[in-house]
Amino acid sequence: MFKSLLLGVDGSAAGGVAASLALDLAAPLQARLLAVHVDGHDDHATLPTRDVSQGGFLSLGEFPHSGEDPQVGRRIRERLGHVRRAAREAGLDGETRELHGPLLETLLLAARECDLIVLGRHGVSAEKRWHPQAGEVIRHLLHRAELPVLVAGVVDEPLERVLIGVDGGAAMRRVMASSVALASALSLPVQAWAIDRDSARARHHLDAVERYGATHGIAIETHVAEGHPVERLAALAEEGDLVAIGAFGSGVLHEWLKGSTTAGLLAHTPRAVLLHH
């Protein structure tokens, strides 16, 4: 399912975590890895940016521009070189590109060659607090991307489990297919949680998840819980978890947050998050 991964590269610490995650995924998947740095702006995703290491905020997708700061340019070239060498050492098909143009348009054009987009957890301050506007940038990307987006966690940690938030929506079904495929390829256990006031409805959704897992040869442990869906999912996520959630839709998660689920989940958990619209 994942034959080619697109990695968005910049010179930040968050970008380094994303690069490490993309390489860790590409090896067992035997996937082609395309690492790109986009040196350009997008009117729909331009937010004020400062160096994360100085305690400021860096918007997701608003990669530092190599032409504006020689040190940034050097870090970006070093990271591209590292990804290229690491891919080659792992026996992978790895390619790096420095692209110019409107950010989202250019990134989405490159994504046409790929099955999964991997990005760094930008928008996080030095105190590990999430900048609320950064979720809007992800939302723009998710609305237009035809493929899932994996936002790396705050720190580099190996994936050990997949945690799916289940609400019965179409977006959830798409992200379930992606997350189960990843779990199967990486030999990871899978838990699915339906957090709903209506336990009968929750169990109905989870029965469908169990059938899907059985059809694809993977056991999915299912649970019903009550409470605020995003807060509960975030509390359940442990070190090494990949949290998978449908980004938009009409399911229970979206009844709670009226479309702000993406930003809400990223604000509550430092773990890697897989999203699909």
N, C-alpha and C positions, 0 to 999 in steps of 0.2 A: 504493500500500500504506500509506503514511504520510500520512493526510489531516489528522491532528490530533495535536499534541505536548503532553504535560503537563510543565511545568517546575516543580520544587519550588524555591521562592524563600526565601532567608534573607539576612541582612546580612553574611555572612562573605566572605572573599576567594574561598574555594572555590565559594560560591554565585555569585559574579560570573563565574567561569570557566564554570560550567554555563549561566548566562544567555547568555553570549556564544556558546557552542556551540549552544544551542537556536535562537538567532536565525540563526546561520550555516546551520543545517540547514533551518529553516522556509522561508527565502527560495527556495532552488532547488527544494524540494519543493512550494512553494506550499501549505504546510500551515497550518491554523489553529493558533495558539499560545495555550494556556491556561496562564497562570502563576499559581500558588497559593502562599500562605503559610499553613501550618497552625499556629495558636496553640493547642496542646494537647499532652497527653502520651498515650503508649501504654504500657500496663503491660508489653507484650512487647518494647518497644524503648527502654526508659529506661536510659540510661547516664549516669554522672557527666560533666558538661560544664564546660569552661572556654573562655575566649576563645582561639582558635587563634593569634591574633597575639601572645599572651603566652606561647606555647610549650606550651599545654595541648592537650587533645584535645576534639574536638567530634564527637559520634556522628552518623553518617549518618542522616538522618531526624529527629533530635532537634533541630529547628530552634530557634534562640534565640527566646524568647518576648517579643513586643513589649510585653506588659503588665508585664513584670518590669524592663525597662530602657528608659527613654525614648530613649537613643541607639540601641539596637538597633531599636526601633520606627521611628525616623526613617530608619535605613539601609534597613530593609525597605520602607518606603513609597517611598523614593527609587528603590530597585531595581525595584519594581513599576511605578513611573511610567516609568522608563527603558525597560523591556521593552515597555510599552504604546506609548510614543512611537516606539521603534525599529521595532516591528511595523507601526505605521501608516505610517511613512516608507517602509518597504519594500513597501507596498501589501498587507500581510497582514491577515488577520482575527486580531486579537490581543485577548485578554481577560484581566483580572487579577482575582483574588478573594482576600480575606482570610477564611479559614475557621477555625472553632473546633470542637474535639472531639477524640476519641482520634486520635492521629496516623495510624497505619496505616489504620484504618477510614476516616478522612476522606480520606486520600490515595487509597486504593483506590476509594472512591466517585467521586471526581473523575476517576479514570483510566478509568472506564467509558465516558467520552465520547471517549477518545483511543486512539492506536495505538502510542505510544511514551512511556515515562517518562524524563525527563532529570533527573539529580540531580548535586549537587556532590560532590567527592571529600573529604567530611568524614572525620574520624578520622585526618587527617594532621597531625602536629605541625609546629611552626615549622621543625624540622630536616628536614622532608619524610619522616619515618618514619611508617609506617602503624600505627595502633592496632589490635591483633589483634581486639579485641572488636567493632570497627566492622563487620567482615565478617559477624558474626552478625545485625546489624540489616538488612543487605542480604539475607541469607538469609531472614529473616522476610518481607520484601517480595516476594522472588522466588517463594517458595513459594506465595504467595497471588495474585500478579498474573497476569493472563491474557495479558499483553503483554510485550515485551522492555523491559529497563531499560538505559539508557545512563548509565554513571558517567563524568563528565567527568575529564579528566586533571588533574594537579597544577597545570599552568600553561596559559594560553590559547595554543593553537597551531592553525592550520588543518589539517584532515584532508587527508592526501595519499595514503593507502593503507589498504586493509583487509587485516588479517592474521587468518586463521581458523585456530583450533586444531581439528583434525579427529580424532575418536575413534570415529565410527560410531554413537554413541548418539542416541536420539531428540531429546534437548535440543540436540545439535549440529546436527541436521538443521533444527530450528526456527530456531536462531540463524543458520544458513547462509542460510535464506530471507530473514531480515531484513537480514543484512549485504550480501547480493548485491543486494537491492532498493535499499539505501542507496548502494552503490557505483555501481550503474547510474544512479541519479538524480543523483549527484554527479560522475559521470565519473571514478571512482577506479579504479586498478588493484587487483587482488585476488590475494593469495597464500594458499594453503592448505597447512598443514604437518601431517603426521601423524607424531607423535613416538612411536615404538613399537619395542619389542624385535623384534617380528615384522614384517619388511619386506614379506612377502607380504600380510599382513593390512592393513598400512598402505596399500600400493598399491591394494588392493581398495577401501578406503574412499575414496581419492583419485580412483579411476576414477569412482565415483559422483558425486563433487563436480564433476569435469570434465563429466560428462554433464549435470548440473543446470545448470552455467554455460552450456553450449552450447544447451540448451533455452531459456534465458532471454536469449540473445544477448550473453553476456559471457564473455570468455576468463579462465580462472582458472589461474594458474601454480601448479603443485603440487610439493611436495617431501616426501621421507621423511628423517627424522633419528632418531637415538637419543639417550638421555639422560633426564633428569628433565623431563617434559613442561612443567610450569609454568616451571621455571627456563630451559629452552630457549626457550619462547615469549617470556618476558620479555626474554631476551638478544637475540632476533631483532627485537623491537619497536624501531623507530627513531622519531625526532622526526616527528610528524605521522601516526603510525600509529593506526588504530582496531583494537584487539585484540578479536576476537569469539570467544566460547566458550560452550558449553552449561553452564548453572549446576549442574545435577544430572543424575544418570543412572547408567548402568552401563558406560560406555565406558572406554577405557584411561586417560584422565585421572583418572577417579574410582577406578580400581584403585590408582593411585599415592597419592592423597591422602584416600581414604575420606570423600568429601563435603566436604572443606575446600578444594576447588579455588578457589572464589570468593575466599575470604580470602587464599589462597596467591598467586593471581595479582595481586590488588590490592596485596599486600605487596611483590611483586617488581618491578612496573612502575609508572612515573608516567604512563603513557599512558592515553588514554580506553579504556574497556572496555565492550563490548556483551554483555549477558548475557540468557539466556532459560532457563526451566526446561523 
